[in-house]
């Protein structure tokens, strides 16, 4: 099933210890990019949050905002990073000696340096919080995924209708293409008559040679075959896909656009050009949709 990369989900969980609200927003992106906002004291849960998201989201930019209201008091530890403290101290004295800066390194300023002292949750609260955030996350992810599925279904219907229209346009071009060389012959004869008069004998062998050269240059059979193949592949993805296909579909649209351009430049015919313009318009509309498919 094809999904949109755009969606929103909100989940909430409350018990005697926590009230947790999780909000997840996702938008289209070439790759997968996750940004998690969570109170620093609960940052230990970030890895679980990212892992949970990756199970459902394969591509897109995702922002997660988590607010926590806790009734738990205490159960925290203070971690001292002595190795880091020693490096800070050595570096500060080195700066002082090198630059000749006067002054003392006092304990208050020293302890404010990043990561020397760190508050960490006790193991019991980690377990309690992880269990609570799982509940809030599951609700938010379910709503997000449902929204992405529903929007994906809308896009699939629109793309399918446009792909069928494109197929009809390509069929029309295929039927009309053989007539291009015939029109060229008629115009050539009319032009000769216009220039030298009706009584002049028209060299049929020369006309046929010119027509053959023109027909070869304007032949779009290969492009038509490839366009039909790309459209069939696109329709096949819409019917049977069970995973992320956005990149593959985007590639197909690029190839279709390239083939359509070639048809327009080779055919050298107003009616075919008009059909090609309609075809390119539909390709561009589908490509805009594809940009938002996972």
C-alpha positions in Angstrom: 0.0 0.0 0.0 1.3 3.4 -1.0 1.4 6.0 1.7 1.8 9.8 1.7 4.8 11.2 3.5 2.6 13.9 5.0 0.7 13.3 8.2 0.0 14.1 11.9 -0.6 12.0 14.9 -1.2 12.8 18.6 -1.1 10.3 21.4 -1.6 10.8 25.1 -1.1 8.5 28.1 -1.7 9.2 31.8 -1.2 7.1 35.0 -0.3 7.8 38.6 3.3 8.7 37.6 3.1 10.5 34.3 1.0 12.4 31.8 2.7 12.2 28.4 1.7 13.8 25.2 3.3 12.8 21.9 2.8 14.8 18.7 4.3 13.5 15.4 4.4 15.5 12.2 5.8 14.2 8.9 6.4 15.9 5.6 8.0 14.9 2.3 11.8 14.4 2.1 14.2 12.6 -0.2 15.5 10.5 2.7 14.4 9.6 6.3 15.2 12.3 8.8 14.0 12.2 12.4 14.0 15.1 14.9 13.0 14.4 18.5 12.2 17.0 21.2 12.0 15.4 24.6 12.9 16.8 28.1 16.5 16.2 28.7 16.1 14.0 31.7 14.2 11.5 29.6 16.6 11.5 26.7 17.4 7.8 27.4 14.1 7.0 25.6 15.1 8.7 22.4 16.6 5.6 20.9 13.4 3.6 21.5 11.4 6.5 19.9 13.5 6.5 16.8 13.4 2.7 16.4 9.6 2.8 16.7 9.3 5.4 14.0 11.5 3.6 11.6 9.2 0.5 11.7 6.4 2.6 10.1 8.2 5.4 8.3 10.8 4.6 5.6 11.1 8.0 4.0 10.2 11.6 5.1 11.1 14.3 7.5 9.6 13.6 10.9 9.4 15.9 13.9 8.4 14.4 17.3 7.5 16.6 20.2 7.0 15.0 23.7 5.8 16.8 26.8 5.9 15.1 30.2 4.3 15.9 33.5 5.6 13.7 36.2 4.6 13.2 39.8 7.7 11.1 40.6 10.0 12.7 43.1 13.7 11.9 43.4 15.1 8.6 42.1 17.9 10.4 40.3 21.7 10.0 40.3 24.4 12.5 39.7 27.1 11.3 37.3 30.6 12.9 37.5 32.7 12.7 34.3 36.1 13.0 35.9 38.0 12.2 32.8 36.3 15.1 31.0 36.8 17.3 34.0 40.6 16.7 33.9 40.7 17.5 30.2 38.8 20.7 30.7 41.1 21.7 33.5 44.2 20.9 31.5 42.9 22.9 28.5 42.0 25.9 30.6 45.4 26.1 32.2 47.0 25.7 28.8 45.0 28.7 27.5 45.9 30.7 30.6 49.7 30.0 30.1 49.7 30.5 26.4 47.8 33.8 26.4 48.9 35.1 29.7 45.4 35.5 31.1 45.2 36.2 34.8 42.5 34.7 37.1 41.5 31.5 38.9 39.4 28.6 37.9 36.7 28.4 40.5 34.5 25.4 41.3 31.2 27.1 40.5 32.2 28.1 37.0 34.0 24.8 36.4 30.9 22.7 37.3 28.8 24.7 34.7 30.9 23.3 31.9 29.0 20.9 29.7 28.7 17.2 30.6 30.9 17.3 33.8 27.9 16.8 36.1 24.9 15.0 34.6 21.6 14.1 36.2 20.5 10.6 35.2 17.3 8.8 36.1 17.3 5.8 38.3 16.8 2.5 36.7 13.3 2.1 38.2 12.1 5.4 36.7 13.6 4.6 33.4 11.5 1.4 33.2 8.4 3.3 34.3 8.8 6.1 31.8 9.7 3.8 28.9 6.5 1.8 29.5 4.4 5.0 29.7 6.0 6.6 26.6 5.4 3.4 24.6 1.6 3.8 25.2 1.6 7.4 24.1 3.9 6.7 21.1 1.7 3.8 19.8 -1.4 6.1 19.8 0.4 8.9 17.9 2.0 6.5 15.4 -1.3 4.8 14.7 -3.1 8.1 13.9 -0.1 9.3 11.9 0.0 6.1 9.9 -3.8 6.2 9.3 -3.6 9.7 7.9 -0.7 8.8 5.7 -2.6 5.8 4.3 -5.8 7.8 3.7 -3.9 10.5 1.8 -2.0 7.9 -0.1 -5.2 6.3 -1.3 -6.4 9.7 -2.6 -3.2 10.2 -4.5 -3.3 6.7 -5.9 -6.8 7.2 -7.3 -5.7 10.5 -8.9 -2.5 9.0 -10.4 -4.4 6.0 -11.8 -6.9 8.3 -13.6 -4.1 10.4 -15.0 -2.1 7.3 -16.1 -5.1 5.9 -18.0 -5.6 9.3 -19.7 -1.9 9.2 -20.6 -2.3 5.8 -22.1 -5.1 7.0 -24.3 -3.0 10.0 -25.4 -0.1 7.7 -26.4 -2.5 5.4 -28.3 -3.8 8.5 -30.2 -0.2 9.5 -31.1 0.6 6.0 -32.2 -2.5 5.9 -34.5 -1.7 9.3 -36.0 2.1 9.0 -36.4 2.0 7.1 -39.7 0.0 9.9 -41.3 2.8 12.4 -40.6 4.9 11.3 -43.6 1.8 11.2 -45.8 1.1 14.8 -44.9 4.7 15.7 -45.6 4.5 14.3 -49.1 1.3 16.2 -49.8 2.8 19.4 -48.6 5.9 18.9 -50.6 3.9 18.4 -53.8 1.8 21.5 -53.1 5.0 23.5 -52.5 6.5 22.3 -55.8 3.4 23.2 -57.7 3.3 26.6 -56.0 6.9 27.3 -57.0 7.1 25.9 -60.6 3.5 25.6 -61.7 0.9 22.8 -62.2 2.2 21.8 -65.7 5.6 20.7 -64.3 6.1 17.0 -64.0 6.8 16.1 -60.3 9.7 13.7 -59.8 8.0 10.9 -57.9 11.2 9.0 -57.1 12.7 12.1 -55.6 9.5 12.7 -53.6 9.5 9.2 -52.3 13.2 9.4 -51.3 12.6 12.6 -49.4 9.5 11.1 -47.8 11.5 8.0 -46.7 14.2 10.2 -45.1 11.6 12.2 -43.3 9.7 9.1 -42.2 12.9 7.7 -40.7 13.7 10.9 -38.9 10.2 11.3 -37.5 9.6 7.7 -36.5 8.6 7.6 -32.9 7.8 3.8 -32.6 10.5 3.1 -30.0 9.5 6.1 -27.9 5.8 5.0 -28.0 6.8 1.4 -26.9 8.8 2.8 -24.0 6.1 5.2 -23.0 3.5 2.4 -22.9 5.9 0.2 -20.9 6.5 3.0 -18.3 2.8 3.6 -18.0 2.1 -0.1 -17.5 4.8 -0.2 -14.8 3.3 2.8 -13.1 -0.2 1.2 -13.1 1.3 -2.1 -11.8 2.9 -0.3 -8.9 -0.4 1.3 -8.0 -2.2 -2.1 -8.0 0.2 -4.4 -6.2 2.7 -2.2 -4.2 3.1 -3.2 -0.5 6.0 -0.9 0.4 7.7 2.4 -0.3 7.8 3.1 -4.1 8.1 6.9 -4.3 11.6 6.9 -5.6 10.8 4.3 -8.3 7.7 6.2 -9.4 9.7 9.5 -9.6 12.3 7.8 -11.8 9.5 6.5 -14.1 8.0 10.0 -14.4 11.5 11.4 -15.4 11.8 8.7 -18.1 8.3 9.4 -19.4 9.0 13.1 -19.6 12.2 12.4 -21.6 10.4 10.1 -24.0 7.6 12.6 -24.5 10.1 15.4 -25.3 11.7 13.1 -27.9 8.3 12.4 -29.5 7.5 16.1 -29.7 10.9 17.0 -31.3 11.0 14.1 -33.8 7.4 14.1 -35.0 7.5 17.7 -36.4 3.7 17.8 -36.5 1.2 20.2 -34.9 -1.4 17.6 -33.9 1.2 15.3 -32.3 2.8 18.3 -30.6 -0.6 19.2 -29.1 -1.0 15.7 -27.7 2.6 15.7 -26.4 1.8 19.0 -24.5 -1.2 17.4 -22.9 0.9 14.3 -22.1 3.7 16.4 -20.5 1.1 18.3 -18.4 -0.3 15.0 -17.0 3.3 13.7 -16.4 4.1 16.8 -14.4 0.9 16.6 -12.3 1.7 13.0 -11.5 5.2 13.9 -10.6 4.0 16.5 -8.2 1.9 13.8 -6.5 4.8 11.3 -6.5 7.0 13.7 -4.7 4.9 13.2 -1.6 4.7 9.4 -1.8 6.8 7.4 0.6 
